[in-house]
Amino acid sequence: MQCDYFDAGTCRSCTEMGVPYPTQVQRKEQHLRRQLSAFSDIDWLPSFAAAEAGFRNKAKMVVSGDPGAPTLGILDTDGLGVDLRACGLCSPGLTSAFPVLADFISATGLTPYDVPRRQGELKYLLLTESPDGELMVRFVLRSTRQLAQLRDALPRLQAALPAAVVVSANIHPEHKATLEGEEEIILTAQESLPMRLDALTLHLRTRSFFQTNTAVARELYRQGTAWVDEVDPSTLWDLYCGVGGFALHAARPGRDVTGIEVSAEAVASARLSAAEADLPGMAFLAADATSFVRDATALPEMVIVNPPRRGLGAELASLLEDSGVRHVLYSSCNAVSLAKDLARMPGLSPVKVRLMDMFPQSHHYETMVLLERRAA
């Protein structure tokens, strides 16, 4: 992949830029095998690699510069804006939206936030594109001072960018390196972005998580569903279920599926998807995964876990180790924490592993592992 920003030294966020893509995938495979070298008799499935460019379905753009000519991108070491509107990682739908949004910012009079001076209102633009090309656009503001301007100008934005079906303002008053605040104000009648994957539509609300790479997300759910169907459990838990991707795809007549997610917003999305698809045997609960397992009075035949980068942690891994659950499907975005968790669960052996290259041009990747309890 050619990147003029990288060659010019303007942006060095992509640590593997310039490395041939097959070599990138090979390095990731080698890294994963090193992390799991303590385990034998693993069936290593072929890695899944999608497009090396234009794959990102979401963009997190710092807004900076002059109100009449804002930059959308990152900040340099002095806190000044670096424009990255032509970033080759972003999907064509996102890159075509950036100039429209920059013009809208200028015309509306929204004031970019000046980090060194701690002045201004508009901090970030957070965009997500659905598989059908629709957009969620979130304006991260320092306060509500310019909220009325944004609200009044919404028809102009929707006329210029019809794909923007969900628009919101996130209020982030603190001066710190985080992307969003606690308050979200939906400006459109539509509150969620439909993410259609195969026969299922997931619903993504403003503060819900969804994978960065739609093609890889689709393959994750296909692979996970295939492994679940091989085991064919009558009861299944999906811990850290998010908007319900694994759980909803694994639903079958006669199979009771429970999704657990700490975000009530994500749980509401998962319930909506289940109702729309008329899926039987589905339940979604807003709860902490570790507390849910610790307090459970009955255990399922199989568990799916998709934790954040830190992994399951010692307590949840120990609970699963002692539970007697026969199969665990582990989807991990951090092979180092994955290896630590597997070491904490010696009774559950990895039998199938597949690398999913969610993040080309970086050293990050996703791993799927099917674990099976050893015979006593």
C-alpha positions as CSV (number, residue, x, y, z in Angstrom):
1,M,0.0,0.0,0.0
2,Q,1.3,3.4,-1.0
3,C,0.9,6.2,1.7
4,D,2.2,9.7,0.9
5,Y,1.6,10.7,4.5
6,F,3.9,8.0,5.7
7,D,6.6,8.7,3.1
8,A,6.6,12.4,4.0
9,G,6.8,11.6,7.7
10,T,3.5,13.4,8.3
11,C,1.9,10.4,9.9
12,R,3.7,7.3,11.2
13,S,0.7,5.7,12.9
14,C,0.9,2.6,10.7
15,T,3.9,0.7,12.1
16,E,4.0,-1.8,9.2
17,M,3.5,0.6,6.3
18,G,5.9,-0.2,3.5
19,V,6.2,-3.9,4.5
20,P,4.7,-6.1,1.7
21,Y,1.3,-7.3,2.9
22,P,2.0,-11.0,2.7
23,T,5.1,-10.4,4.9
24,Q,2.9,-8.6,7.4
25,V,0.6,-11.6,7.7
26,Q,3.5,-14.0,7.9
27,R,5.0,-12.0,10.8
28,K,1.7,-12.0,12.6
29,E,1.4,-15.8,12.2
30,Q,4.9,-16.2,13.6
31,H,4.1,-14.0,16.5
32,L,0.9,-15.9,17.3
33,R,2.7,-19.3,17.1
34,R,5.3,-18.0,19.5
35,Q,2.6,-17.0,22.0
36,L,0.9,-20.4,21.8
37,S,4.1,-22.4,21.6
38,A,3.3,-24.1,24.9
39,F,0.4,-25.9,23.3
40,S,0.6,-28.9,21.0
41,D,-1.9,-30.7,18.7
42,I,-3.4,-27.5,17.4
43,D,-5.2,-27.5,14.1
44,W,-3.9,-24.2,12.5
45,L,-6.5,-23.0,10.0
46,P,-5.4,-20.7,7.2
47,S,-5.3,-17.0,8.1
48,F,-8.0,-14.7,6.9
49,A,-6.7,-11.5,5.2
50,A,-9.0,-9.0,3.6
51,A,-8.0,-5.8,1.7
52,E,-4.9,-4.1,2.8
53,A,-6.3,-0.6,2.1
54,G,-9.7,1.0,2.3
55,F,-10.9,-1.4,5.0
56,R,-11.6,0.8,8.0
57,N,-15.3,1.3,8.6
58,K,-14.7,3.9,11.3
59,A,-12.6,7.1,11.6
60,K,-11.6,9.1,14.6
61,M,-10.5,12.5,13.3
62,V,-9.1,15.3,15.5
63,V,-10.6,18.6,14.4
64,S,-8.1,21.5,14.6
65,G,-6.9,24.5,12.7
66,D,-8.7,27.7,11.7
67,P,-12.5,27.7,11.8
68,G,-12.6,28.6,8.1
69,A,-10.2,25.9,7.1
70,P,-10.3,23.1,9.7
71,T,-7.9,20.1,9.6
72,L,-9.3,16.6,10.1
73,G,-6.7,14.0,11.2
74,I,-4.2,14.0,14.1
75,L,-2.1,16.4,16.1
76,D,1.6,16.9,15.8
77,T,4.0,17.0,18.7
78,D,3.2,20.7,19.2
79,G,-0.6,20.0,19.4
80,L,-1.2,21.4,15.9
81,G,-3.6,19.8,13.4
82,V,-2.3,17.5,10.7
83,D,-4.9,16.9,7.9
84,L,-5.3,13.2,6.9
85,R,-8.5,13.3,4.9
86,A,-6.9,11.1,2.1
87,C,-5.9,8.3,4.6
88,G,-5.8,5.1,2.5
89,L,-7.0,2.9,5.4
90,C,-10.4,4.5,5.5
91,S,-13.2,3.2,3.3
92,P,-14.2,5.2,0.2
93,G,-17.4,6.2,1.9
94,L,-15.5,7.8,4.8
95,T,-13.0,9.6,2.6
96,S,-15.7,11.1,0.4
97,A,-17.5,12.3,3.6
98,F,-14.5,14.2,5.0
99,P,-14.5,17.2,2.7
100,V,-18.3,17.6,3.0
101,L,-17.9,17.6,6.8
102,A,-15.0,20.1,6.7
103,D,-17.1,22.4,4.5
104,F,-20.0,22.0,7.0
105,I,-17.8,22.9,9.9
106,S,-16.7,26.1,8.2
107,A,-20.1,27.1,7.0
108,T,-21.7,26.4,10.4
109,G,-19.1,28.3,12.4
110,L,-18.2,25.4,14.6
111,T,-14.9,26.3,16.3
112,P,-12.2,23.7,16.3
113,Y,-10.6,23.0,19.7
114,D,-7.2,24.4,20.1
115,V,-5.4,22.0,22.4
116,P,-2.4,24.1,23.4
117,R,-4.6,27.1,24.3
118,R,-7.5,25.0,25.6
119,Q,-10.0,27.1,23.5
120,G,-12.7,26.2,21.0
121,E,-15.5,23.7,20.9
122,L,-15.3,20.9,18.3
123,K,-12.7,18.3,19.4
124,Y,-13.3,15.2,17.2
125,L,-15.4,13.8,14.4
126,L,-16.2,10.1,15.0
127,L,-17.6,8.4,11.9
128,T,-18.8,4.8,11.2
129,E,-19.9,3.4,7.9
130,S,-22.3,0.5,7.6
131,P,-22.0,-2.3,5.0
132,D,-24.7,-0.5,3.1
133,G,-22.9,2.8,2.9
134,E,-24.9,4.6,5.6
135,L,-23.0,6.8,8.1
136,M,-23.1,7.6,11.8
137,V,-21.5,11.0,12.4
138,R,-20.7,12.1,16.0
139,F,-19.5,15.6,16.8
140,V,-17.5,15.6,20.0
141,L,-17.9,19.1,21.6
142,R,-16.3,20.7,24.6
143,S,-19.6,22.0,25.8
144,T,-23.2,22.7,24.7
145,R,-22.3,26.3,23.6
146,Q,-22.5,25.6,19.9
147,L,-25.1,22.8,20.1
148,A,-27.9,25.0,18.9
149,Q,-25.8,26.0,15.9
150,L,-25.2,22.3,15.1
151,R,-28.9,21.4,15.6
152,D,-30.1,24.2,13.4
153,A,-27.7,23.3,10.6
154,L,-28.6,19.6,10.6
155,P,-30.9,19.8,7.6
156,R,-28.0,21.4,5.6
157,L,-25.7,18.5,6.6
158,Q,-28.2,15.8,5.7
159,A,-28.8,17.5,2.3
160,A,-25.0,17.6,1.6
161,L,-24.4,14.1,3.1
162,P,-27.5,12.0,2.7
163,A,-25.7,8.9,3.9
164,A,-25.5,10.5,7.4
165,V,-28.6,8.7,8.9
166,V,-27.4,9.0,12.5
167,V,-25.9,12.3,13.8
168,S,-25.2,13.1,17.4
169,A,-23.3,15.5,19.7
170,N,-21.1,14.1,22.4
171,I,-20.2,16.5,25.2
172,H,-16.6,16.1,26.4
173,P,-15.7,19.0,28.7
174,E,-12.4,17.5,30.1
175,H,-9.0,18.4,28.7
176,K,-7.5,15.0,28.4
177,A,-6.6,12.5,25.7
178,T,-9.9,10.6,25.6
179,L,-12.2,10.5,22.6
180,E,-15.6,11.1,24.2
181,G,-17.5,12.2,27.3
182,E,-20.5,10.7,29.1
183,E,-23.3,12.8,27.6
184,E,-24.6,11.9,24.1
185,I,-27.3,13.9,22.4
186,I,-28.9,12.3,19.4
187,L,-29.8,14.9,16.8
188,T,-31.6,12.7,14.2
189,A,-34.8,10.7,14.5
190,Q,-32.8,7.5,13.8
191,E,-30.7,6.4,16.8
192,S,-28.8,3.3,15.5
193,L,-26.8,2.4,12.4
194,P,-27.9,-0.9,10.8
195,M,-24.9,-3.2,10.2
196,R,-26.1,-5.8,7.8
197,L,-23.9,-8.9,7.9
198,D,-25.2,-11.9,5.8
199,A,-28.7,-12.6,6.9
200,L,-28.5,-10.7,10.2
201,T,-28.7,-7.0,10.9
202,L,-26.9,-5.7,14.0
203,H,-27.7,-2.3,15.4
204,L,-24.9,0.0,16.3
205,R,-25.7,2.9,18.7
206,T,-23.5,5.8,19.2
207,R,-21.4,4.4,22.1
208,S,-21.5,0.7,21.1
209,F,-18.5,-1.2,19.9
210,F,-18.2,-2.8,16.5
211,Q,-15.1,-4.2,14.8
212,T,-13.1,-1.8,12.6
213,N,-13.0,-4.1,9.6
214,T,-16.4,-5.2,8.3
215,A,-15.0,-7.9,6.0
216,V,-13.1,-9.5,8.9
217,A,-16.0,-9.1,11.3
218,R,-18.2,-11.0,8.8
219,E,-15.7,-13.8,8.7
220,L,-15.3,-13.8,12.5
221,Y,-19.0,-14.5,12.9
222,R,-19.0,-17.1,10.1
223,Q,-16.1,-19.0,11.7
224,G,-17.5,-18.7,15.2
225,T,-20.9,-20.0,14.0
226,A,-19.3,-22.9,12.2
227,W,-17.4,-23.9,15.4
228,V,-20.4,-23.5,17.6
229,D,-22.5,-25.7,15.2
230,E,-19.8,-28.3,15.2
231,V,-20.1,-28.6,19.0
232,D,-23.9,-28.1,18.8
233,P,-24.5,-27.0,22.4
234,S,-28.1,-26.8,23.7
235,T,-27.0,-23.9,26.0
236,L,-24.5,-21.2,25.2
237,W,-23.2,-18.0,26.9
238,D,-21.6,-15.2,24.9
239,L,-19.6,-13.1,27.4
240,Y,-18.6,-9.6,26.4
241,C,-21.2,-9.9,23.7
242,G,-21.3,-6.3,22.6
243,V,-24.2,-5.7,20.2
244,G,-24.7,-9.5,20.0
245,G,-22.7,-10.5,16.9
246,F,-21.6,-14.0,18.0
247,A,-24.7,-14.7,20.0
248,L,-27.2,-13.7,17.3
249,H,-25.3,-15.7,14.6
250,A,-25.2,-18.8,16.8
251,A,-28.9,-18.8,17.5
252,R,-30.7,-22.0,16.4
253,P,-34.0,-23.6,17.3
254,G,-33.6,-25.6,20.5
255,R,-30.5,-23.7,21.5
256,D,-30.7,-21.3,24.5
257,V,-28.3,-18.4,24.0
258,T,-27.5,-15.8,26.6
259,G,-25.4,-12.7,25.9
260,I,-23.7,-10.7,28.7
261,E,-22.5,-7.2,28.2
262,V,-21.8,-4.4,30.7
263,S,-23.1,-1.7,28.3
264,A,-26.8,-1.3,28.6
265,E,-26.8,0.5,25.2
266,A,-25.3,-2.5,23.5
267,V,-27.7,-4.9,25.1
268,A,-30.6,-2.8,23.9
269,S,-29.2,-3.0,20.4
270,A,-28.8,-6.8,20.7
271,R,-32.4,-7.2,21.9
272,L,-33.6,-5.2,18.9
273,S,-31.7,-7.3,16.5
274,A,-33.1,-10.5,18.0
275,A,-36.6,-9.2,17.9
276,E,-36.3,-8.1,14.3
277,A,-34.9,-11.5,13.2
278,D,-37.5,-13.4,15.3
279,L,-34.8,-15.5,16.9
280,P,-35.9,-18.0,19.5
281,G,-34.1,-18.8,22.8
282,M,-32.3,-15.5,23.0
283,A,-31.6,-13.5,26.2
284,F,-29.3,-10.4,26.7
285,L,-28.4,-9.1,30.1
286,A,-26.5,-5.9,31.1
287,A,-24.0,-7.3,33.6
288,D,-20.3,-7.7,34.3
289,A,-19.1,-11.0,32.8
290,T,-17.0,-12.1,35.8
291,S,-19.8,-11.4,38.3
292,F,-22.3,-13.1,36.1
293,V,-20.3,-16.3,35.9
294,R,-19.4,-16.2,39.6
295,D,-23.1,-15.9,40.6
296,A,-24.5,-18.4,38.1
297,T,-26.4,-21.4,39.5
298,A,-26.3,-23.4,36.3
299,L,-23.7,-23.5,33.6
300,P,-24.0,-23.8,29.8
301,E,-22.5,-26.4,27.6
302,M,-20.4,-23.9,25.7
303,V,-19.1,-20.3,26.3
304,I,-18.0,-17.6,23.9
305,V,-15.6,-14.9,25.2
306,N,-14.6,-11.8,23.4
307,P,-12.8,-9.7,26.0
308,P,-11.0,-6.3,25.6
309,R,-7.3,-6.2,25.1
310,R,-6.5,-6.9,28.7
311,G,-8.1,-10.4,28.3
312,L,-10.3,-12.3,30.8
313,G,-8.1,-11.8,33.8
314,A,-7.2,-14.3,36.6
315,E,-10.7,-14.5,38.2
316,L,-12.8,-15.2,35.1
317,A,-10.2,-17.6,33.7
318,S,-10.2,-19.5,37.0
319,L,-14.0,-19.6,37.0
320,L,-14.1,-21.0,33.5
321,E,-11.3,-23.5,34.4
322,D,-13.3,-24.8,37.4
323,S,-16.7,-24.7,35.8
324,G,-16.6,-27.9,33.9
325,V,-17.8,-26.2,30.7
326,R,-16.6,-28.5,27.9
327,H,-16.0,-25.9,25.1
328,V,-14.9,-22.3,25.0
329,L,-14.6,-20.2,21.9
330,Y,-12.1,-17.4,22.6
331,S,-12.0,-14.4,20.2
332,S,-8.9,-12.2,21.2
333,C,-7.5,-8.9,19.9
334,N,-4.3,-9.5,22.0
335,A,-2.3,-12.7,21.6
336,V,-0.2,-11.9,24.7
337,S,-3.2,-11.6,27.1
338,L,-4.7,-14.6,25.3
339,A,-1.7,-16.8,26.1
340,K,-1.8,-15.7,29.7
341,D,-5.5,-16.7,30.0
342,L,-4.9,-20.0,28.3
343,A,-2.2,-20.8,30.9
344,R,-4.7,-20.1,33.6
345,M,-7.1,-22.7,32.1
346,P,-4.9,-25.8,31.7
347,G,-8.0,-28.0,31.7
348,L,-9.1,-26.4,28.4
349,S,-6.9,-27.2,25.5
350,P,-6.7,-25.1,22.3
351,V,-7.7,-27.5,19.4
352,K,-8.3,-25.0,16.6
353,V,-6.7,-21.6,15.9
354,R,-7.3,-19.1,13.2
355,L,-5.7,-15.7,12.7
356,M,-7.9,-12.9,11.4
357,D,-6.0,-9.9,10.1
358,M,-8.3,-7.1,11.3
359,F,-5.7,-4.4,11.2
360,P,-3.4,-4.4,8.1
361,Q,-0.5,-2.0,8.2
362,S,-0.1,-2.6,11.9
363,H,1.2,-5.4,14.1
364,H,-2.2,-6.0,15.6
365,Y,-4.5,-8.9,14.7
366,E,-7.4,-10.9,15.9
367,T,-7.2,-14.6,16.9
368,M,-10.0,-17.1,17.2
369,V,-9.4,-20.2,19.4
370,L,-11.6,-23.2,20.0
371,L,-10.9,-24.8,23.4
372,E,-11.9,-28.2,24.5
373,R,-11.8,-29.7,28.0
374,R,-9.4,-32.5,28.4
375,A,-10.8,-35.9,29.4
376,A,-10.3,-36.7,33.0
